[in-house]
Amino acid sequence: MIQVRALTKSLDTRTRRVDILRGIDLDIPSGQFAAIMGPSGSGKTTLLGLLAGLDSPISGRVLLDGEDITKLSEDRMAVLRGRKIGFVYQSYHLIPTLTAEENVLLPMELAGEEPGDAARARDLLGRVGLEDRRGHYPVELSGGEQQRVALARAFARRPSILLADEPTGNLDSVSGQMVLDLLLELNREHGATLVLVTHEPSVAQCAGRRILLRDGLIVTE
């Protein structure tokens, strides 16, 4: 489902070039749950952004389900992202002027899907334990509740790939465990390929595969 070949990423500062990723090769089969770990600055979030097509590499390729996304225009990448990728951010990124239900509906509405989407949005919110909060705005929800809304939104279009960047990092232990359990449940039920960046060993232990980055390289699995 995900193939990475000789992937590099760097940034130029006033005084020097900073190499973030230094030639990553990686294969993640369909349905696998892979956790990416490593110290701060190792390139974890950068790699996740490249897998989502949110950033462009200096060199190398990223193939999603056989399609080389490094060759796509931004418009075509946006279409592919909306069709195949769900993304869960550490800081939720909900639209503050939309209710929980409207946030979950948004990806389906942007894709021009058919009526009946509201029922799916309510079902997803029910799955994450928030059906009775669907009319609330993000400011009226706790951090754990906002992350569960974000998780429901990520699954709104039944993506084949789910990418999560420290999804439990801003949550207390109880809320974090609930979000992790939901990720695992939805991963199993939908068969989505799950790639999760985390600093937490307890979260990584739930993954079928653990990948350690250091200084822009995969050093062990």
PLY file of the C-alpha trace (Angstrom):
ply
format ascii 1.0
element vertex 221
property float x
property float y
property float z
element edge 220
property int vertex1
property int vertex2
end_header
0.00 0.00 0.00
2.88 2.38 0.80
6.27 2.25 -0.93
9.05 4.73 -0.20
12.22 4.78 -2.25
15.42 6.75 -1.52
13.40 9.59 0.03
15.32 12.71 1.03
14.24 16.02 2.52
16.35 18.97 3.59
16.01 22.65 4.47
18.41 25.48 3.73
19.12 27.92 6.53
21.21 31.07 6.28
24.34 29.22 7.28
23.90 25.60 6.25
21.69 22.86 4.85
19.83 20.71 7.37
19.20 17.14 6.21
15.90 15.92 7.69
15.53 12.63 5.80
18.60 11.00 4.27
17.46 8.28 1.92
14.49 6.39 3.38
13.37 3.04 1.92
10.19 1.57 3.33
7.37 -0.81 2.38
4.12 -1.00 4.34
1.63 -3.62 3.16
-2.11 -3.15 3.09
-3.80 -3.35 6.47
-0.63 -3.13 8.56
-0.39 -0.99 11.70
3.09 0.54 11.79
4.32 2.87 14.53
7.13 5.32 13.73
9.26 6.32 16.71
12.41 8.32 17.31
13.77 11.32 19.19
12.68 14.87 18.41
14.22 16.01 15.13
14.60 12.50 13.74
12.23 13.20 10.82
9.07 11.38 11.95
6.53 14.12 11.24
8.33 15.12 8.04
8.07 11.54 6.78
4.36 11.41 7.63
3.75 14.68 5.78
5.52 13.31 2.71
3.42 10.13 2.83
0.30 12.32 2.83
1.51 14.47 -0.03
1.43 17.54 2.23
5.08 18.24 1.41
7.45 17.46 -1.46
10.77 15.61 -1.16
14.10 16.80 -2.49
14.50 13.42 -4.19
13.05 9.93 -4.09
9.56 8.56 -4.55
6.44 7.82 -2.55
3.95 5.37 -4.04
0.48 4.97 -2.56
-1.36 1.90 -3.81
1.02 1.85 -6.79
0.67 5.54 -7.73
3.73 7.79 -7.54
2.42 10.83 -5.68
5.66 12.78 -6.13
4.69 13.28 -9.78
1.18 14.59 -9.13
0.04 18.19 -9.35
-1.39 19.72 -6.18
-4.93 19.44 -7.57
-4.55 15.75 -8.41
-2.87 15.13 -5.06
-5.79 16.78 -3.28
-8.22 14.46 -5.07
-6.17 11.37 -4.18
-5.78 12.55 -0.59
-9.52 13.05 -0.24
-10.22 9.61 -1.69
-7.59 7.44 -0.02
-6.07 9.17 3.02
-7.37 9.99 6.46
-5.14 12.20 8.62
-5.34 12.66 12.39
-3.36 15.58 13.80
-2.01 15.98 17.32
-3.80 19.33 17.69
-7.14 18.17 16.16
-7.51 20.90 13.46
-11.30 21.02 13.71
-13.11 23.93 12.06
-14.16 26.10 15.03
-17.30 27.49 13.38
-18.68 24.01 12.58
-20.35 21.59 14.99
-18.92 18.14 15.62
-21.34 16.64 13.09
-20.55 19.32 10.49
-16.80 18.71 10.93
-17.33 15.00 10.20
-19.58 15.81 7.24
-17.11 18.23 5.67
-14.92 15.70 3.76
-18.02 14.04 2.31
-19.53 17.37 1.27
-16.27 18.49 -0.36
-16.28 15.24 -2.34
-19.85 15.86 -3.50
-21.18 12.64 -2.03
-24.87 11.79 -1.92
-27.54 12.51 0.70
-27.37 10.06 3.55
-23.99 11.40 4.60
-25.58 12.88 7.73
-26.57 9.39 8.85
-23.00 8.18 8.36
-21.65 11.17 10.29
-24.00 10.39 13.18
-23.02 6.72 13.05
-19.32 7.59 13.20
-19.86 9.98 16.08
-21.81 7.23 17.82
-18.90 4.84 17.27
-16.55 7.25 19.05
-19.06 7.83 21.85
-20.14 11.34 20.87
-23.57 11.00 19.30
-25.07 13.17 22.04
-22.41 15.85 21.41
-22.86 16.14 17.65
-24.40 19.63 17.90
-21.55 21.03 20.00
-18.79 23.27 18.66
-15.10 22.40 19.25
-14.76 25.03 22.00
-17.50 23.19 23.91
-15.63 19.85 23.76
-12.73 18.53 25.81
-9.42 17.69 24.16
-10.24 13.99 24.15
-13.65 14.66 22.62
-12.14 16.88 19.93
-9.64 14.15 19.02
-12.47 11.62 18.76
-14.32 13.98 16.40
-11.11 14.28 14.35
-10.88 10.49 14.26
-14.48 10.17 13.05
-13.74 12.79 10.38
-10.64 10.88 9.25
-12.80 7.79 8.59
-15.65 9.72 6.95
-14.73 8.58 3.42
-13.50 5.09 4.39
-9.83 5.77 3.55
-7.51 2.91 2.70
-4.63 4.72 4.45
-4.83 6.38 7.86
-1.95 8.58 9.02
-1.82 9.80 12.62
0.68 12.30 14.02
0.98 11.92 17.81
-2.82 11.45 18.13
-2.58 10.86 21.89
0.16 13.40 22.58
-2.10 16.17 23.92
-4.43 13.90 25.88
-4.58 12.55 29.40
-3.98 8.81 29.82
-7.68 7.85 29.87
-8.58 9.87 26.76
-5.39 8.74 25.03
-6.20 5.07 25.62
-9.73 5.60 24.31
-8.43 7.20 21.11
-5.86 4.41 20.66
-8.53 1.73 21.16
-10.71 3.44 18.53
-7.81 3.60 16.08
-7.19 -0.12 16.54
-10.88 -0.97 16.22
-11.40 1.08 13.07
-8.12 -0.24 11.61
-9.30 -3.83 12.10
-12.88 -3.29 10.93
-12.06 -1.24 7.83
-8.71 -2.87 7.01
-7.10 0.55 6.66
-3.32 0.74 6.60
-2.39 2.66 9.75
0.86 4.60 10.16
1.18 6.35 13.51
3.94 8.65 14.77
4.42 8.51 18.53
6.87 9.18 21.34
5.01 6.83 23.67
6.32 3.24 23.98
2.95 2.06 25.33
1.27 3.26 22.12
3.94 1.75 19.88
3.60 -1.60 21.65
0.08 -1.91 20.19
1.42 -1.77 16.63
2.24 -4.85 14.58
5.45 -3.16 13.48
7.72 -0.54 15.05
10.09 1.58 12.99
12.78 3.67 14.68
14.13 6.81 13.00
17.28 8.58 14.05
19.01 11.45 12.23
16.80 11.01 9.18
17.43 7.29 8.75
15.65 4.08 9.68
18.00 2.49 12.21
15.98 -0.52 13.38
12.60 -2.26 13.28
0 1
1 2
2 3
3 4
4 5
5 6
6 7
7 8
8 9
9 10
10 11
11 12
12 13
13 14
14 15
15 16
16 17
17 18
18 19
19 20
20 21
21 22
22 23
23 24
24 25
25 26
26 27
27 28
28 29
29 30
30 31
31 32
32 33
33 34
34 35
35 36
36 37
37 38
38 39
39 40
40 41
41 42
42 43
43 44
44 45
45 46
46 47
47 48
48 49
49 50
50 51
51 52
52 53
53 54
54 55
55 56
56 57
57 58
58 59
59 60
60 61
61 62
62 63
63 64
64 65
65 66
66 67
67 68
68 69
69 70
70 71
71 72
72 73
73 74
74 75
75 76
76 77
77 78
78 79
79 80
80 81
81 82
82 83
83 84
84 85
85 86
86 87
87 88
88 89
89 90
90 91
91 92
92 93
93 94
94 95
95 96
96 97
97 98
98 99
99 100
100 101
101 102
102 103
103 104
104 105
105 106
106 107
107 108
108 109
109 110
110 111
111 112
112 113
113 114
114 115
115 116
116 117
117 118
118 119
119 120
120 121
121 122
122 123
123 124
124 125
125 126
126 127
127 128
128 129
129 130
130 131
131 132
132 133
133 134
134 135
135 136
136 137
137 138
138 139
139 140
140 141
141 142
142 143
143 144
144 145
145 146
146 147
147 148
148 149
149 150
150 151
151 152
152 153
153 154
154 155
155 156
156 157
157 158
158 159
159 160
160 161
161 162
162 163
163 164
164 165
165 166
166 167
167 168
168 169
169 170
170 171
171 172
172 173
173 174
174 175
175 176
176 177
177 178
178 179
179 180
180 181
181 182
182 183
183 184
184 185
185 186
186 187
187 188
188 189
189 190
190 191
191 192
192 193
193 194
194 195
195 196
196 197
197 198
198 199
199 200
200 201
201 202
202 203
203 204
204 205
205 206
206 207
207 208
208 209
209 210
210 211
211 212
212 213
213 214
214 215
215 216
216 217
217 218
218 219
219 220
